[in-house]
Amino acid sequence: MRKIVLASHHLLADGLKDTIQYLMPTLSDIQSVSAYMDNVPVEKQLKEALGEINEDDEYIIFTDMLGGSVNQEAVKYLQYPNVYVITGMNLPIVLSVCLSLGNCEKVNEDIIRNAIDDAKSQIVYVNDVMKNMGVDEDDE
């Protein structure tokens, strides 16, 4: 079994989970942790979302920002060889990983690395892209 957990400050994880489930309605085991919305410690929320760590299962944890408190809690699970933590989560990275791993029996770290590279390439300042797409006066 593979568990996917989206963990963030405030409601980012809930919104991203909702969007992912809209785009991939067959994705069943995805959890969200929205930290600091109540008095439940992040550590407890993450533990509940992951459940008992089983060496036969795989756990992919997406967090919102490197070094943030949510990410720091997720990093504690790296003591298990079947846990993978990806930070800087956004729709392209989560969608890409979920789609790529859909047919894989085991997590392939190269798939994760390629998905990260692809997601990075989608972070673009559109103003510059549109300027570069404009027709130069010399081209007319």
N, C-alpha and C positions, 0 to 999 in steps of 0.2 A: 504494500500500500504506500501511497505517496501523499503527504500532507503539505499543503501550501498555506502559509500564514503571511498575511499582510499586516504589518505593524507600524503605527505612526503616532505622532502627537495629534491630538484632537481627532477630527473626523475624516482625514484623508484616506485612511485604510478602509473605512466603511464605504465611502463613495467609490473608491477604486474597485472594491469587491463587487459592488452593485453593477458597475460598468462591465467588469470582466464577466460576470454571470449573465449579463444581457448579451454580450458578444459570443460567449461560449456556454450556452445553457446546459450542456452535458457535463461541465466541470463540477464535480460534486464535492470534493473535500477541500474546500478553501475556507479559511477562517480569517477574521479580521480582529485586530486589537487596536482600539482607539484609546490611547493613553490619556490620562488626566481629565477624563470626562466625569469621573466620580472619585471616590476616595479609595478605590482598589489599586494597590501598588502594581506597577507595570510588571514586575517579576511574577506576581500571581496571575495576572491576565495572560501573559505569555505561556506560563506553565499550563493553564487551563486550555488554551488554544492548541498547544502541542500534544497534550495528554502525556501518558507514560511513554518515554522514549524506548522504542523497540528496535533492536539492531537489524531486524528484517525489513523495517520500513525506512522510508526516506522523508526528510523534512527540508523543505525549501522555505526559508524565511526572508521576506523582503522587508526592509526598513526604510524609513524616510530620509534619514541623513546620517552620514558617517560621523561617529563620535558623539551623537546625541544620546540621551538617556535610554531611549528605546533600543537603539543599535547596541549600546553597551550591554543591555540585558540579553539581546539575541546572541552576541558574541560568546557569552558564557556557555552556550550550547555547542560551540565548536569543539568541545572536548569529545564529542561523539563523531565518529567517522562518516556517519550517514546524514549529517546536518550541513546544509549549505546556506550561507547568509549572503544576500545581495543588498546593497544599500543604494540610496538615490532612486528609489522606486518611482516609476511613472507608468503610464498606460503602455507605451511601446515595449518596455523591458518585461513587464509582467505578462503581457499578451504573447510576446515572442517566446519566452521561456515555456509558458503553458502550452502553446501550440507545438513547439519543437519537442517537448518531452512527452507529448500525448501518446506517441507510439513507441516510446523507449521503455524497456523493462527496467533499466537502471539509469540513474542520472549520469550523463556524460558531461564532464566539466567543460569540454570544448564547446558544447552547445551553449552552455551558460556564458562562456567568454565571448562567443560570437554574437549572442543576443545582446550582451552589454555593448559591444562595439557598434552593432546596428542601432541600438537605442541612442548611443552618444551621437551618432551621425544625424539623428533626427532633431537634435537640439540646434536650432537655427534661428538667427536673427532675420526674420522674413523681410524686413525693410531692405536689407542689403541684397537679398535674393531678388526682390522685385526690381531694384535699381539695376542689377546686373542683367536682368532679363529685358530691360528697356532697349529700344532701338537707338543706336547712336546716329547722330545726324550724318556722319560719314557713310553709314550703311545704306542710306536712302538714295 
